[in-house]
Amino acid sequence: PYSYLVLNRLVWLNSNYNVNVNIRPVLPVAVRSTKGGSGKAGGLFSLPYKVPDTAWDAPRQGKYLVVPFNFPVPDPVWMVWNPGDKVPGPEGWLSTHPPEKQPYIFWVTRLACYAEKKGKALEFINQVSYLIWSGVVHPDNPEAADDPAKGHWPNYVKEYMNRVDGLDYDEAIAYIRKNPKEIDQVWIDNAEGMAKTGHGGVPLMVFQNEPFFGGDRFDQFVWRLRQSGLTRRPKPRAPLTTEPLRWPAGE
């Protein structure tokens, strides 16, 4: 959710300032594996306290930023709540299904990796992350009352991906099926590059090898860009977005 919650500001930065925001997709830490799609999920990054914290904090952050937000149905990462003795700790902890049994996250991550290869990662994320996390498609929406399929975001991934000029969902799926190792190598390389910065979570913004971890470091990130001569564009470029309500002071 936090990568989505910083998205509006990243897209605005890329659109309105003389800097390129290059998206490097990685798998969420809950399912990230060094085996290219199989093996134990989570490891040291599987932190159960983050679940109740995120349940409170993510909607609050959305309200603070005035960014539409709702927890998606289904969750992009398939998890089992209250696994009992499978995970040590108090009731309410959860376990994550191993990567090879995840129905959604590898699908959308591989599509993002394909988009990166096409030079369209930011455009892809701007569409599909919004689809998943904004609540634009959700079972609570009135149009889903008579047709539950209209409340589930996976049914709209093709439509939202095809909104990006230069991307075609069917072509992407065909390419991924033909070149699975090549596509997986994209996120593996991205994860390895990420690890070299000393961080393992997202969103992670890196400028001149300096990491800024988390949306709450966005102001410091822009501050550093300004120190390096960041200037504003005379005219915005695509992809476009609405002007963020919360923007670092200093202009």
VEXFI-365647 format. One record per residue: residue number from 0; z, x, y of N, C-alpha, C, CB in turn. Coordinates in steps of 0.2 Angstrom, whole numbers, plus 5000, padded with zeros to 4 digits. Glycine has a CB too. Layout:
i;n_z;n_x;n_y;ca_z;ca_x;ca_y;c_z;c_x;c_y;cb_z;cb_x;cb_y
NUM;Z;X;Y;Z;X;Y;Z;X;Y;Z;X;Y
...
***
This chain:
i;n_z;n_x;n_y;ca_z;ca_x;ca_y;c_z;c_x;c_y;cb_z;cb_x;cb_y
0;5000;5004;4994;5000;5000;5000;5000;5004;5006;5006;4995;5000
1;5003;5010;5006;5004;5014;5012;4997;5017;5014;5009;5019;5011
2;4993;5019;5010;4986;5021;5011;4982;5016;5015;4983;5023;5005
3;4983;5009;5013;4980;5004;5016;4983;5003;5023;4981;4997;5012
4;4990;5004;5024;4993;5002;5030;4991;5007;5036;5000;5002;5029
5;4989;5013;5034;4987;5018;5039;4979;5018;5040;4989;5025;5036
6;4976;5014;5036;4968;5014;5036;4966;5012;5043;4966;5009;5031
7;4968;5007;5046;4966;5004;5052;4966;5010;5057;4970;4998;5055
8;4971;5014;5058;4972;5019;5062;4967;5025;5061;4979;5022;5063
9;4966;5026;5054;4961;5032;5052;4954;5030;5054;4962;5033;5045
10;4952;5024;5052;4945;5022;5054;4944;5022;5062;4944;5015;5051
11;4949;5019;5065;4949;5020;5073;4948;5027;5075;4955;5016;5076
12;4952;5031;5072;4951;5038;5074;4944;5041;5073;4956;5042;5070
13;4942;5040;5067;4935;5042;5065;4929;5039;5069;4933;5040;5058
14;4930;5032;5071;4925;5029;5075;4925;5031;5082;4927;5021;5074
15;4931;5032;5085;4932;5033;5093;4933;5040;5095;4937;5028;5095
16;4934;5045;5090;4935;5051;5093;4931;5056;5089;4943;5053;5091
17;4930;5062;5092;4926;5067;5089;4929;5071;5084;4923;5072;5095
18;4930;5068;5078;4933;5071;5072;4931;5067;5066;4941;5071;5072
19;4929;5070;5061;4927;5067;5054;4933;5066;5050;4922;5071;5051
20;4934;5060;5048;4939;5058;5043;4936;5058;5036;4943;5051;5045
21;4937;5063;5032;4934;5063;5025;4939;5061;5020;4932;5071;5024
22;4938;5055;5017;4942;5052;5012;4941;5056;5005;4941;5045;5011
23;4947;5058;5002;4947;5061;4996;4951;5057;4991;4950;5069;4996
24;4948;5053;4987;4951;5048;4983;4955;5052;4977;4947;5043;4980
25;4961;5050;4976;4965;5052;4970;4968;5046;4967;4970;5057;4972
26;4970;5047;4961;4973;5041;4957;4981;5041;4960;4974;5042;4950
27;4984;5035;4960;4991;5034;4962;4995;5039;4957;4993;5027;4961
28;5000;5041;4960;5005;5046;4956;5007;5042;4950;5010;5048;4960
29;5008;5036;4950;5010;5032;4944;5006;5033;4938;5011;5025;4945
30;4999;5034;4939;4995;5035;4933;4991;5042;4933;4990;5029;4933
31;4993;5046;4938;4989;5052;4939;4990;5057;4933;4991;5056;4945
32;4985;5059;4930;4985;5063;4924;4980;5069;4925;4983;5059;4917
33;4982;5075;4922;4978;5081;4922;4973;5081;4917;4983;5087;4922
34;4973;5076;4913;4969;5076;4907;4962;5072;4908;4972;5073;4901
35;4961;5070;4914;4955;5066;4916;4954;5059;4913;4949;5070;4913
36;4960;5056;4913;4960;5049;4911;4964;5047;4905;4953;5047;4910
37;4967;5052;4902;4972;5050;4896;4978;5054;4897;4968;5051;4890
38;4983;5052;4893;4989;5056;4893;4995;5052;4896;4988;5062;4896
39;5001;5055;4897;5007;5052;4899;5006;5051;4907;5013;5057;4898
40;5008;5045;4909;5007;5043;4916;5014;5044;4919;5006;5035;4916
41;5013;5045;4926;5019;5046;4930;5022;5053;4930;5024;5041;4928
42;5026;5055;4925;5029;5061;4925;5035;5061;4930;5024;5067;4926
43;5035;5066;4934;5040;5067;4939;5039;5063;4945;5041;5074;4941
44;5033;5060;4946;5031;5056;4951;5033;5049;4950;5024;5056;4953
45;5035;5047;4944;5037;5040;4943;5044;5039;4945;5037;5038;4935
46;5045;5036;4951;5051;5036;4955;5053;5028;4955;5052;5039;4961
47;5057;5026;4951;5059;5019;4951;5062;5016;4957;5063;5017;4945
48;5066;5020;4961;5069;5017;4967;5063;5015;4972;5073;5023;4970
49;5057;5018;4971;5052;5016;4976;5050;5009;4976;5046;5021;4975
50;5051;5006;4970;5049;4999;4969;5052;4994;4974;5050;4997;4962
51;5059;4994;4973;5062;4989;4978;5061;4991;4985;5070;4989;4977
52;5061;4998;4987;5060;5000;4993;5053;4998;4996;5061;5008;4994
53;5048;4999;4992;5042;4997;4994;5041;4989;4995;5036;4999;4989
54;5045;4985;4991;5045;4978;4991;5047;4976;4998;5049;4975;4986
55;5052;4979;5001;5055;4978;5008;5050;4981;5013;5062;4980;5008
56;5049;4987;5012;5046;4991;5018;5039;4990;5019;5047;4998;5016
57;5035;4989;5014;5027;4988;5015;5026;4982;5019;5024;4988;5009
58;5028;4976;5018;5027;4970;5022;5030;4971;5029;5030;4964;5019
59;5036;4975;5030;5038;4976;5036;5034;4981;5040;5045;4979;5036
60;5031;4986;5037;5027;4990;5041;5020;4987;5043;5025;4996;5036
61;5018;4982;5039;5012;4978;5040;5013;4974;5047;5010;4973;5035
62;5019;4971;5047;5021;4967;5053;5022;4971;5059;5028;4963;5052
63;5025;4977;5058;5026;4982;5064;5019;4984;5067;5030;4988;5062
64;5014;4986;5062;5008;4988;5064;5003;4982;5066;5005;4992;5059
65;5005;4976;5065;5001;4970;5065;4994;4971;5061;4999;4969;5073
66;4996;4973;5055;4990;4974;5050;4991;4968;5045;4990;4981;5047
67;4986;4964;5043;4987;4959;5038;4989;4962;5031;4981;4955;5037
68;4994;4960;5028;4996;4963;5022;4999;4958;5017;5002;4968;5023
69;4997;4958;5011;5001;4954;5005;5000;4958;4999;4997;4947;5005
70;5005;4958;4995;5005;4962;4988;4999;4958;4984;5011;4962;4985
71;4995;4962;4981;4989;4960;4978;4991;4957;4971;4984;4965;4977
72;4987;4952;4969;4987;4949;4962;4980;4949;4959;4990;4942;4963
73;4979;4953;4954;4984;4957;4950;4986;4964;4954;4982;4959;4943
74;4991;4967;4952;4993;4974;4955;4987;4979;4952;5000;4976;4953
75;4985;4983;4957;4980;4988;4954;4982;4992;4949;4977;4992;4960
76;4989;4993;4949;4992;4997;4943;4996;4993;4939;4997;5003;4946
77;4994;4993;4932;4997;4988;4927;5004;4991;4925;4992;4987;4921
78;5009;4987;4926;5016;4990;4925;5020;4984;4921;5020;4991;4931
79;5025;4986;4918;5029;4982;4914;5036;4982;4917;5030;4984;4906
80;5039;4976;4919;5045;4976;4923;5051;4975;4917;5045;4970;4927
81;5056;4978;4919;5062;4978;4915;5061;4980;4908;5065;4970;4915
82;5059;4986;4907;5057;4988;4900;5063;4990;4895;5053;4994;4900
83;5069;4989;4898;5075;4990;4894;5076;4997;4892;5074;4986;4887
84;5076;4999;4886;5078;5006;4884;5072;5011;4884;5081;5006;4877
85;5066;5008;4886;5060;5012;4887;5061;5017;4893;5054;5008;4888
86;5065;5015;4898;5066;5019;4904;5073;5019;4905;5062;5017;4910
87;5077;5025;4906;5084;5025;4907;5085;5022;4914;5087;5032;4906
88;5091;5019;4915;5092;5017;4922;5094;5009;4922;5087;5018;4927
89;5096;5007;4928;5098;5000;4929;5092;4995;4927;5101;4999;4936
90;5094;4989;4926;5089;4984;4925;5085;4983;4931;5093;4977;4923
91;5079;4982;4931;5074;4981;4936;5070;4987;4937;5079;4981;4943
92;5071;4993;4933;5066;4998;4933;5060;4996;4929;5069;5004;4930
93;5055;5000;4929;5049;4998;4926;5045;5004;4923;5044;4995;4931
94;5041;5002;4918;5037;5007;4915;5029;5006;4917;5038;5007;4907
95;5025;5011;4917;5018;5010;4919;5014;5012;4912;5016;5016;4924
96;5009;5007;4911;5005;5008;4906;5001;5015;4906;5000;5002;4905
97;5000;5018;4901;4996;5024;4901;4989;5024;4904;4996;5028;4894
98;4986;5029;4907;4980;5028;4910;4974;5025;4906;4978;5035;4912
99;4974;5027;4900;4968;5024;4896;4969;5016;4895;4968;5027;4889
100;4975;5013;4897;4976;5006;4896;4976;5002;4903;4982;5005;4892
101;4974;5006;4908;4974;5003;4915;4968;4999;4916;4975;5008;4920
102;4968;4993;4917;4961;4989;4918;4958;4989;4925;4963;4982;4916
103;4962;4991;4930;4959;4991;4937;4959;4997;4940;4964;4986;4940
104;4964;5001;4940;4965;5007;4945;4959;5012;4943;4972;5010;4944
105;4958;5013;4937;4952;5018;4936;4946;5016;4938;4952;5020;4928
106;4945;5009;4937;4938;5006;4939;4937;5007;4947;4939;4998;4938
107;4942;5005;4951;4941;5006;4958;4941;5013;4961;4946;5002;4962
108;4945;5017;4957;4946;5024;4959;4939;5028;4958;4951;5028;4956
109;4936;5026;4952;4929;5029;4950;4924;5026;4955;4928;5027;4943
110;4925;5020;4957;4920;5018;4962;4921;5022;4969;4921;5010;4963
111;4927;5023;4971;4928;5027;4977;4926;5034;4976;4936;5027;4978
112;4926;5037;4970;4924;5044;4969;4916;5044;4970;4926;5046;4962
113;4913;5038;4967;4906;5038;4968;4904;5037;4975;4903;5031;4964
114;4908;5033;4979;4906;5032;4986;4907;5039;4990;4911;5027;4989
115;4912;5043;4987;4913;5050;4991;4907;5054;4989;4919;5053;4988
116;4904;5054;4983;4898;5058;4982;4892;5055;4986;4896;5057;4974
117;4892;5049;4988;4887;5046;4992;4888;5047;5000;4886;5039;4991
118;4894;5050;5001;4896;5051;5008;4898;5045;5012;4890;5054;5012
119;4901;5040;5008;4903;5034;5010;4910;5032;5008;4898;5028;5007
120;4914;5037;5007;4921;5035;5005;4925;5031;5010;4924;5041;5003
121;4924;5033;5016;4928;5029;5022;4926;5022;5022;4927;5033;5028
122;4919;5021;5022;4916;5015;5022;4919;5010;5016;4909;5015;5023
123;4919;5013;5010;4921;5010;5004;4928;5008;5005;4920;5014;4998
124;4932;5013;5007;4939;5011;5007;4941;5006;5012;4943;5017;5009
125;4937;5006;5018;4938;5001;5023;4936;4994;5021;4933;5003;5029
126;4932;4993;5016;4931;4987;5013;4935;4985;5008;4923;4986;5011
127;4936;4989;5003;4939;4987;4996;4946;4988;4997;4937;4992;4991
128;4949;4992;5001;4956;4992;5002;4959;4986;5006;4958;4999;5006
129;4955;4984;5011;4956;4978;5014;4956;4972;5009;4951;4977;5020
130;4951;4972;5005;4951;4966;5000;4957;4966;4996;4945;4967;4996
131;4959;4972;4994;4965;4972;4989;4972;4970;4992;4965;4979;4986
132;4973;4973;4998;4980;4973;5001;4980;4968;5007;4981;4980;5003
133;4975;4966;5010;4976;4962;5016;4978;4955;5015;4970;4962;5020
134;4977;4952;5009;4979;4945;5007;4973;4941;5009;4984;4943;5012
135;4967;4943;5011;4961;4939;5012;4959;4936;5006;4955;4944;5014
136;4960;4939;5000;4960;4935;4993;4967;4935;4990;4954;4939;4989
137;4969;4930;4989;4976;4929;4986;4977;4922;4983;4981;4931;4991
138;4981;4922;4977;4983;4915;4974;4986;4910;4979;4987;4916;4968
139;4990;4913;4984;4993;4909;4989;4988;4905;4994;4998;4912;4992
140;4982;4908;4994;4977;4905;4999;4975;4898;4997;4971;4910;5000
141;4974;4894;5002;4972;4887;5000;4966;4886;4996;4971;4883;5006
142;4961;4890;4997;4955;4890;4993;4956;4892;4986;4949;4894;4996
143;4961;4895;4984;4963;4896;4977;4966;4891;4973;4967;4903;4977
144;4968;4886;4977;4972;4880;4974;4969;4877;4968;4974;4875;4979
145;4962;4876;4969;4958;4872;4964;4954;4877;4959;4953;4867;4967
146;4954;4883;4961;4950;4888;4958;4954;4895;4958;4943;4889;4960
147;4958;4896;4953;4962;4902;4953;4958;4909;4953;4966;4903;4946
148;4952;4908;4951;4947;4914;4951;4946;4917;4959;4941;4913;4948
149;4947;4912;4963;4946;4914;4970;4952;4917;4973;4945;4907;4974
150;4957;4918;4969;4963;4921;4972;4964;4928;4969;4969;4917;4970
151;4960;4930;4965;4960;4937;4962;4955;4942;4965;4960;4936;4954
152;4958;4947;4968;4953;4952;4971;4948;4955;4967;4957;4957;4974
153;4949;4957;4960;4944;4960;4956;4938;4956;4956;4947;4961;4949
154;4938;4950;4957;4932;4946;4957;4927;4947;4963;4933;4938;4956
155;4930;4950;4968;4926;4951;4974;4924;4959;4976;4930;4949;4980
156;4926;4963;4971;4925;4970;4972;4917;4972;4973;4927;4975;4967
157;4913;4969;4969;4906;4970;4970;4904;4967;4977;4902;4966;4964
158;4906;4962;4979;4904;4959;4985;4906;4964;4991;4907;4952;4987
159;4912;4966;4991;4914;4970;4996;4911;4977;4996;4922;4970;4996
160;4910;4980;4990;4907;4986;4990;4900;4986;4993;4907;4989;4983
161;4896;4980;4991;4889;4980;4993;4889;4978;5001;4886;4974;4989
162;4894;4977;5004;4894;4976;5011;4893;4983;5015;4901;4974;5014
163;4894;4989;5011;4893;4995;5014;4885;4997;5013;4897;5000;5011
164;4882;4999;5019;4875;5001;5019;4875;5008;5015;4872;5002;5026
165;4870;5008;5010;4870;5014;5006;4873;5014;4999;4872;5020;5010
166;4877;5008;4998;4881;5008;4992;4879;5001;4988;4888;5008;4993
167;4878;5002;4982;4876;4996;4977;4880;4996;4971;4868;4996;4975
168;4884;4991;4970;4889;4991;4965;4886;4992;4958;4893;4984;4965
169;4880;4988;4957;4877;4989;4950;4875;4996;4949;4871;4984;4949
170;4872;4999;4954;4869;5006;4953;4875;5011;4952;4866;5008;4960
171;4881;5009;4956;4887;5014;4955;4890;5013;4948;4892;5011;4960
172;4890;5007;4945;4893;5006;4938;4888;5010;4933;4893;4999;4936
173;4881;5009;4934;4877;5013;4930;4878;5020;4930;4870;5011;4931
174;4879;5023;4936;4879;5030;4937;4886;5032;4933;4879;5032;4944
175;4891;5029;4935;4898;5031;4932;4898;5031;4924;4903;5026;4934
176;4894;5026;4921;4894;5025;4914;4890;5031;4911;4891;5019;4912
177;4885;5033;4915;4881;5039;4913;4884;5045;4914;4874;5038;4916
178;4888;5046;4919;4891;5052;4921;4899;5052;4922;4888;5055;4927
179;4902;5050;4916;4909;5049;4917;4913;5055;4919;4912;5046;4911
180;4912;5060;4916;4915;5067;4917;4914;5069;4924;4913;5072;4912
181;4908;5068;4926;4906;5071;4933;4910;5067;4938;4899;5070;4935
182;4911;5060;4937;4914;5056;4942;4922;5057;4942;4913;5048;4940
183;4925;5058;4936;4932;5059;4935;4933;5066;4938;4934;5059;4928
184;4929;5071;4938;4930;5077;4941;4931;5077;4948;4924;5082;4939
185;4928;5072;4951;4929;5071;4959;4937;5070;4960;4925;5065;4961
186;4940;5065;4957;4947;5064;4959;4951;5070;4956;4949;5057;4956
187;4949;5073;4950;4953;5078;4948;4953;5084;4953;4950;5081;4941
188;4947;5086;4955;4947;5091;4961;4951;5089;4967;4939;5092;4962
189;4950;5083;4969;4954;5081;4975;4961;5081;4974;4952;5073;4976
190;4964;5080;4967;4971;5080;4966;4973;5087;4966;4973;5077;4959
191;4969;5092;4963;4971;5099;4963;4971;5102;4970;4966;5103;4959
192;4966;5100;4975;4966;5102;4982;4973;5099;4985;4960;5099;4985
193;4974;5093;4983;4980;5090;4986;4987;5094;4984;4981;5082;4984
194;4987;5096;4978;4993;5099;4976;4994;5106;4979;4992;5100;4968
195;4988;5109;4981;4989;5115;4985;4992;5115;4992;4982;5118;4986
196;4992;5109;4994;4995;5107;5001;5003;5107;5000;4992;5101;5004
197;5005;5106;4994;5012;5105;4993;5015;5098;4993;5016;5109;4998
198;5010;5093;4992;5012;5086;4992;5008;5083;4986;5010;5083;4999
199;5012;5077;4984;5009;5074;4979;5008;5066;4980;5013;5075;4973
200;5010;5064;4986;5010;5057;4987;5004;5055;4992;5016;5054;4990
201;5003;5049;4993;4998;5047;4998;5001;5041;5003;4992;5043;4994
202;4998;5041;5009;4993;5044;5012;4995;5051;5014;4990;5040;5018
203;4990;5056;5013;4991;5063;5015;4985;5065;5019;4992;5068;5008
204;4987;5067;5025;4982;5069;5030;4982;5076;5031;4982;5065;5037
205;4977;5080;5030;4977;5087;5030;4972;5090;5036;4975;5090;5023
206;4974;5094;5040;4970;5097;5046;4972;5104;5046;4971;5093;5052
207;4966;5108;5045;4967;5115;5045;4972;5118;5040;4968;5118;5052
208;4972;5115;5034;4977;5116;5029;4984;5114;5030;4977;5124;5028
209;4986;5111;5036;4992;5108;5037;4993;5101;5035;4994;5109;5045
210;4998;5099;5031;4998;5092;5028;5003;5088;5032;5001;5093;5021
211;5001;5082;5033;5005;5077;5036;5005;5071;5031;5001;5074;5043
212;5011;5070;5028;5012;5065;5023;5015;5059;5025;5016;5069;5017
213;5012;5053;5024;5014;5047;5026;5012;5044;5032;5022;5047;5026
214;5011;5038;5032;5009;5034;5039;5013;5036;5044;5008;5027;5037
215;5020;5037;5043;5025;5038;5048;5024;5045;5051;5032;5038;5046
216;5019;5049;5049;5017;5056;5052;5011;5055;5055;5017;5061;5046
217;5008;5049;5056;5001;5049;5059;5002;5051;5066;4999;5041;5059
218;5007;5049;5070;5007;5051;5077;5007;5059;5078;5014;5049;5080
219;5011;5062;5073;5011;5070;5073;5004;5072;5071;5016;5072;5068
220;5001;5069;5067;4994;5071;5065;4989;5071;5071;4991;5067;5059
221;4989;5066;5075;4985;5065;5081;4987;5070;5086;4985;5058;5083
222;4994;5071;5087;4997;5076;5091;4994;5083;5090;5004;5076;5091
223;4993;5085;5084;4991;5091;5082;4983;5091;5083;4992;5093;5074
224;4980;5086;5082;4972;5086;5083;4971;5087;5091;4969;5079;5081
225;4975;5084;5095;4975;5084;5102;4976;5091;5104;4980;5079;5106
226;4981;5095;5101;4982;5102;5103;4976;5106;5101;4988;5104;5099
227;4972;5104;5097;4966;5107;5095;4960;5105;5098;4965;5107;5087
228;4961;5101;5104;4955;5099;5108;4952;5092;5106;4950;5104;5108
229;4955;5088;5103;4952;5081;5101;4950;5078;5108;4958;5077;5098
230;4944;5075;5107;4941;5071;5113;4938;5065;5110;4935;5075;5116
231;4938;5060;5115;4935;5053;5113;4928;5053;5114;4939;5048;5118
232;4925;5049;5109;4918;5048;5109;4916;5043;5115;4915;5045;5103
233;4910;5044;5118;4908;5039;5123;4906;5033;5120;4902;5042;5127
234;4904;5032;5114;4903;5026;5111;4905;5026;5103;4895;5025;5111
235;4909;5021;5101;4911;5021;5094;4905;5021;5089;4915;5015;5093
236;4907;5024;5083;4902;5024;5078;4905;5020;5072;4900;5032;5076
237;4901;5018;5067;4903;5015;5061;4906;5020;5057;4896;5011;5058
238;4910;5017;5052;4913;5010;5052;4917;5008;5058;4916;5009;5045
239;4917;5002;5060;4921;5000;5065;4927;4996;5063;4917;4995;5070
240;4932;4996;5067;4938;4992;5066;4941;4989;5072;4943;4996;5062
241;4946;4985;5072;4949;4983;5078;4954;4988;5080;4954;4976;5076
242;4955;4988;5087;4959;4993;5090;4967;4992;5087;4959;4993;5098
243;4970;4998;5085;4977;4997;5083;4981;4995;5088;4979;5004;5079
244;4986;4991;5087;4991;4990;5092;4996;4996;5093;4996;4984;5089
245;4997;4999;5087;5002;5005;5088;4997;5012;5088;5007;5006;5082
246;4997;5015;5093;4993;5021;5094;4996;5026;5097;4986;5019;5098
247;4996;5032;5095;5000;5038;5098;4999;5038;5106;4998;5044;5095
248;5004;5039;5110;5004;5040;5117;5001;5047;5118;5011;5038;5120
249;4998;5047;5124;4996;5054;5126;4990;5054;5130;4996;5058;5121
250;4986;5049;5130;4979;5049;5133;4980;5047;5140;4974;5044;5129
***
